[in-house]
């Protein structure tokens, strides 16, 4: 990869990351709850797997992440 290719790839990464950050900030500003979003994602993926779709998605990993999010929220709330 040339320096120009590397610079272009890095710029594209930063644009993508910036957009993700803006979307996340917008969701939080609108009152989104991270644990509820993660739960909803897990429910959607499980439903898709019941339809024999998204079978390569590691649901156990999603469950672990959901647990980590709940723990983080509880820690922030001082529980």
Phi and psi in degrees as a GROMACS rama.xvg file:
@    title "Ramachandran Plot"
@    xaxis  label "Phi"
@    yaxis  label "Psi"
@TYPE xy
-82.4701  168.352  UNK-2
-58.5079  -40.5823  UNK-3
-63.6647  -43.0174  UNK-4
-63.2601  -41.4451  UNK-5
-64.438  -44.6697  UNK-6
-62.7526  -41.1172  UNK-7
-65.8832  -41.9081  UNK-8
-64.4175  -41.2396  UNK-9
-65.6241  -41.7102  UNK-10
-62.8716  -41.8148  UNK-11
-64.2565  -40.2669  UNK-12
-60.9729  -45.835  UNK-13
-64.6722  -38.4195  UNK-14
-62.6547  -43.7173  UNK-15
-63.5946  -46.7972  UNK-16
-62.6439  -42.9848  UNK-17
-60.6364  -41.6505  UNK-18
-65.0002  -41.431  UNK-19
-62.3892  -41.7591  UNK-20
-63.9739  -42.772  UNK-21
-62.8865  -42.4389  UNK-22
-64.7874  -42.7821  UNK-23
-62.3698  -43.0635  UNK-24
-62.7282  -40.6651  UNK-25
-63.6464  -42.0417  UNK-26
-62.2637  -44.9871  UNK-27
-66.0549  -40.6599  UNK-28
-60.8423  -31.7302  UNK-29
-82.7402  1.17271  UNK-30
93.3123  14.9677  UNK-31
-63.157  143.54  UNK-32
-104.279  119.224  UNK-33
-55.6164  -40.1921  UNK-34
-66.9215  -38.5776  UNK-35
-68.7924  -38.5555  UNK-36
-61.964  -44.5461  UNK-37
-64.9456  -39.9528  UNK-38
-62.5746  -44.2851  UNK-39
-62.9921  -40.6177  UNK-40
-61.4087  -45.0272  UNK-41
-59.396  -43.3894  UNK-42
-62.1091  -41.7043  UNK-43
-64.524  -44.8114  UNK-44
-64.9273  -41.578  UNK-45
-61.3948  -41.479  UNK-46
-62.9615  -43.6028  UNK-47
-61.7881  -37.7814  UNK-48
-67.865  -32.7803  UNK-49
-62.9104  -27.4549  UNK-50
-89.5387  11.346  UNK-51
63.1511  37.011  UNK-52
-122.938  160.967  UNK-53
54.007  32.4871  UNK-54
-69.1307  -17.1947  UNK-55
-85.9484  -2.65177  UNK-56
-80.5622  130.99  UNK-57
-82.3568  94.5908  UNK-58
-63.8604  -34.8391  UNK-59
-61.6246  -37.8962  UNK-60
-66.3177  -40.5545  UNK-61
-61.8589  -41.3102  UNK-62
-62.2094  -40.596  UNK-63
-62.5284  -43.6124  UNK-64
-64.2014  -42.9347  UNK-65
-57.1914  -44.5082  UNK-66
-60.9969  -40.2707  UNK-67
-65.5083  -38.531  UNK-68
-65.7598  -44.6471  UNK-69
-60.5855  -44.8621  UNK-70
-60.9763  -43.3205  UNK-71
-62.6584  -42.1383  UNK-72
-65.2454  -40.8806  UNK-73
-63.7199  -40.9431  UNK-74
-62.3566  -42.7086  UNK-75
-65.0097  -32.8917  UNK-76
-80.7271  -5.76791  UNK-77
78.614  26.8718  UNK-78
